[in-house]
Every structure is written in C-alpha cells, then in structure tokens.
Amino acid sequence: MKWIKLKKYIETSGDTADAVHARRKTGKWLDGIHCQVRDGNLWINTEAIDKWVENGLSSSRKASG
C-alpha cells in the first residue's frame, strides 16, 4: 500500500507523530510528496519515505567513506 494514515504509519514504523510533524514543519518531508492531508487525515506515502531513508543512508555512507 502506497498511502497509509498517520496512525498506521506510526504503528508499523515505530516513529512518532511529533517526529512526523517536525519533519513536515522543517521541510524534510514535503506535502504532496511524502505526505498529504485529506478529509482531516494525514496520509503518509510509504514509497517516498523509503526513498527518503535510502537517500539518507547513501549520504551517510558517502560522508564516512
């Protein structure tokens, strides 16, 4: 499933709602790409989040290597 509600994302990832909202606020996660609000619910794009994590891991490896 590509898009899941915030509650389900938190349950499956172990992340927190505060962390998700902080990433949105700081622009690390962009509305329409990583997440979006529909009918009062915050939906998370799991495919975009996977890419975000993978890009972070690649950047960390380049910096340490």
C-alpha positions as CSV (number, residue, x, y, z in Angstrom):
1,M,0.0,0.0,0.0
2,K,1.5,3.3,-1.1
3,W,-0.5,5.7,1.1
4,I,-1.4,5.0,4.8
5,K,-2.9,7.1,7.5
6,L,-0.5,8.5,10.1
7,K,-1.8,6.2,12.9
8,K,-1.0,3.1,10.8
9,Y,2.4,4.6,9.8
10,I,3.3,5.1,13.5
11,E,2.2,1.6,14.4
12,T,4.2,-0.1,11.7
13,S,7.3,2.2,11.7
14,G,7.8,2.9,15.4
15,D,8.1,6.6,14.5
16,T,6.2,9.2,16.5
17,A,3.5,11.7,15.4
18,D,5.7,14.5,16.8
19,A,8.7,13.4,14.6
20,V,6.5,13.3,11.5
21,H,5.0,16.7,12.2
22,A,8.5,18.1,12.9
23,R,9.8,16.8,9.5
24,R,6.9,18.4,7.8
25,K,7.5,21.7,9.6
26,T,11.2,21.8,8.8
27,G,10.6,20.8,5.1
28,K,12.3,17.4,5.3
29,W,9.0,15.8,4.3
30,L,7.0,17.7,1.7
31,D,3.3,17.8,1.4
32,G,2.2,16.2,-1.8
33,I,5.3,14.0,-2.0
34,H,5.9,12.4,1.4
35,C,2.5,13.2,3.0
36,Q,-0.7,14.9,2.4
37,V,-3.9,15.9,4.3
38,R,-7.2,14.6,3.0
39,D,-10.5,14.9,4.9
40,G,-8.7,15.9,8.0
41,N,-6.4,12.9,8.0
42,L,-2.6,12.9,7.4
43,W,-1.6,10.3,4.9
44,I,2.0,9.1,4.5
45,N,3.5,8.0,1.2
46,T,5.4,4.9,2.3
47,E,7.3,4.6,-1.0
48,A,8.5,8.2,-0.8
49,I,9.6,7.7,2.8
50,D,11.5,4.6,1.9
51,K,13.4,6.6,-0.8
52,W,14.0,9.4,1.8
53,V,15.5,6.9,4.2
54,E,17.6,5.3,1.5
55,N,18.9,8.6,0.3
56,G,19.9,9.5,3.8
57,L,21.8,6.2,4.2
58,S,23.6,6.8,0.9
59,S,24.6,10.3,2.0
60,S,25.9,9.0,5.4
61,R,28.0,6.3,3.6
62,K,29.5,8.9,1.2
63,A,30.3,11.2,4.1
64,S,32.0,8.5,6.1
65,G,33.8,6.8,3.2
